[in-house]
């Protein structure tokens, strides 16, 4: 029987596809010891404003080295004020959302976490969100499993997957150009990619805005509805020999 392992950097209130990856796995690993990437989704995401327009929310960080890992970065000293302002904005923006009260209570409990380390704060928020959505996949922390920082990205994944007894590695669809299924197969590991199906749900306006934070999904959907959305994905195989033209053709084919 296949045991599916997946890995991903800890992101701030990530989109639905992130949680589909967790839900579809038997074990999920938060990659906390890679370099923090400025401008990534590690400390920001998008929600809707009261008029249905997407808005970028960002939690500022303390100044740190460009080479610092995710678990070596810290939320700014103004975090409490930033969190309070975000709650007020969300309360106003989603005042007509049917599950506003429940989600605001969840976010308030997440923001109450006193740990300001970016990796640990985000880990706590992901665990809390999974609990709310009744996702029971075990979550591991990469830095607590093995030191793989100097390893090639494929070898890192294979080492961790084997350590957890995995027989399949599942990656988001954007990783197709990065990984070779033949190389994984040579280590007795099946490689698959998860692609989110078309997902829509009622929002504030008639025109649906996709790829927003999970906050938006939870504001408008019951837990039963969220569970149905989490199941809307397709698993696809990669391609063995990648070049720019074959990758582009492959992604167009599965779009």
C-alpha positions, 0 to 999 in steps of 0.5 A: 500500500502506498504511503504518500509524503509531501513537503512544503515551506511554511506559508502564511494562511496559504491558499486552498491547494496547499491544504489539498496537498496536506489532505492528500498525504499520509505525512506532511513535512514543513521545510523550515530550514531553507533560505527565506525568500523575500517577496514569497508567500511565507509572510504574506497572502491575499484576501478580499476587501469589502468591495470584493477586490483582492488585497495583499496582507503582509506581516513585516519581519525584523531585519535579518541576513539575506541568507537566513533560513525561514526558522531564523527569521522573526516577526516584527516587534509591531506584530501585535498592532499588525494583527489587531489591524488585520482583524479589524480589516477582515471584520469589516471586509467580510461583514456579510460572510456567513462564517465570519464569527467563527473564522475571526475567533480562529484567527484571534487564537492563532494571533495569541501565540506568543512565539514570534519566530516566523517558522514556528508561528506559521507552523502553529497557524497551519496546525490550527487551520488543519484542526479547524478543517478536520485534516488529521495528516501528521505534520513533521518539521524538516529541521527536526528530521534531518539536516538536508540543507546541502543536499540536492533538492531531489535527494533531500526529498528522497531522504526524508520520504524514505525516513518516514517510510514513504513510497510515493512523493506528492508535489504541487503541480508547479514542481513538474520542471524540478523533479524527474520521476525516473530518478525517484523510481530508481529509489523506489519512490513514486512521483506524482503531482497534485493539481487543483481542479476548478474551484469556485464558491460564493464570494462578495461579488458575482465575479469569483476571485481565485487563489486567495488565502484559506481565510477567504475559503473559510469565511464563505464555506461550512466545514462540510463544504470545505471538505468537498473543496479539499477533495477537488484535485487531480493527481498527475504523473511527471515527465522523465526528460524535461526541457522548456518546450516539453514542460510548457506543452505538458502544463498546457495539456493538464491546464 
